[in-house]
Amino acid sequence: MPLDPQAQAVLDQTAALGLPPNHTVTPTEARANGKARPKAPGPEVAKVEDKNIPGPDGQIPVRVYTPDGGGPFPVLVWFHGGGWVVGDLDTSDGTARHLAVGADCVVVSVDYRLA
């Protein structure tokens, strides 16, 4: 089965950067490489809000995405991937937007502390 052309384009753009695999570099280098990788912007949503919620060791940044429409909406809490080493609110912005629009729900994206 051939790969979807959009997926192939992302893979080609990433390969063109010449970045080493994350498992071969330090966490700091992996984070910098992640920010250099291409990101899809995601669809427009009605509202995006950056907030902080209290945690046991201080404030936890979250970004709340609200889709168009009158609601009430269900809520999806999103923890970005990255093996607890890479990723943040910005690197998962497009994914969170797609989730909000595609699932017609409020998405709360959590920016947890990395290892």
TASUL-V491571 format. One line per field, one symbol per residue. ss: DSSP state (A for helix, B for strand, O for the rest). A space follows every 50 residues. Layout:
ss: ???
This chain:
ss: OOOOAAAAAAAAAAAAAOOOOAAAOOAAAAAAAAAAOOOOOOOOOOBBBB BBBBBOOBBBBBBBBBOOOOOOOBBBBBBOOOOOOOOOOOOOAAAAAAAA AAAOBBBBBBBOOOO
